Amino acid sequence: MTPKHKHILKTFLNGSLRVAEFALNNVCIAKCSFCDIWKQKPKMYVEKEKGLQAIDKLADFGVAHITLTGGEPLMHPNIIDFVKKCTSRSIHSVVLDSAPSLITDEILDGLDEAKSDMISISFDSDDPKVFEESRRIPNIMGGIEDAVRRMKRTKMKSMASILIWNNNHDQMEKLFAKATDMGFDLISINYPTFSKSVLYPLGGEGISLSRANVIKSLQSIIELKKQKRYRIVNSIGSMENIIQYLTDPSTVRYECLGGNRVMFVDWFCDVRPCMQLPNVLGNILTMTKDDFATEPCNRCNMSWYRDFSTFFHGVKSLPIYKEAVTGSRGLY
Ligand code: SF4
């Protein structure tokens, strides 16, 4: 177990564990069909000193895992400093990426030296043409293949981040096989979500598939996970919970703890329950523990928030813990 995983365990056992998504900017190279953040104006970046202080404050509140996102976090000039800060506070960190051209050798060396734990790369299709069209990035497949290959000389893991959408929902095995052949260490699944959020609008024709098709797709992923042929980070318990949500939201086993145990921090350092909800709980630089949300939420099926929330339900979470300790099933 790495020191960061030990820290996660320690904060979990003393009841202070939290996880955060920190959006460093709203700038992006990709023009994804299911995300509108690249259209946002003005273009914003968190200021270096504020970003570093924000990570310190998050650590003080028990945050032991941060997903650094954007826009494109690799376009933030201080990305390495933020990862270094995470490491100095024993925070496990993952950097998201959509455009492989940003994963230069210089960035890789910097992230590796800063002890980043993982780069998670969006991966939509095993068909290079379809993939190119969905992200509107020329030769994206070749670029990712090259980036994953170069990542092998570092200690960082690579994760294929797969959104269930119209083009892939019935071809998960093919997609997992392709990601594995390309050398990805892990696979994560994003459940299609519509959001009218002013901060993070999500949606579009590409994810307008029926609930029945999303459920079928999740069932196929659960089967593949049971066969242990691919390293899928989403737990079976969480995916079953999403199926419950899509079937009848009142029957979910795990509600979402957005704003309490899991949270979204934007480039102003404002904390929201998630990227969906408009309410700001406070600014992380001045917040106190009392400012965090207390009521669970069940308004959407957004993967990162719902998946992490399943760990915080006491005895009900036992099946999730069991999956995590059997090695092949836990998040990261
Ligand atoms: S259920 Fe959805 S809307 Fe509610 S806090 Fe979680 S991610 Fe946000």
Boltz pocket constraint, residues with backbone or C-beta under 6 A from the ligand:
constraints:
  - pocket:
      binder: B
      contacts: [[A, 256], [A, 257], [A, 258], [A, 259], [A, 273], [A, 274], [A, 275], [A, 276], [A, 277], [A, 297], [A, 298], [A, 299], [A, 300], [A, 301], [A, 302], [A, 305], [A, 306]]
      max_distance: 6.0
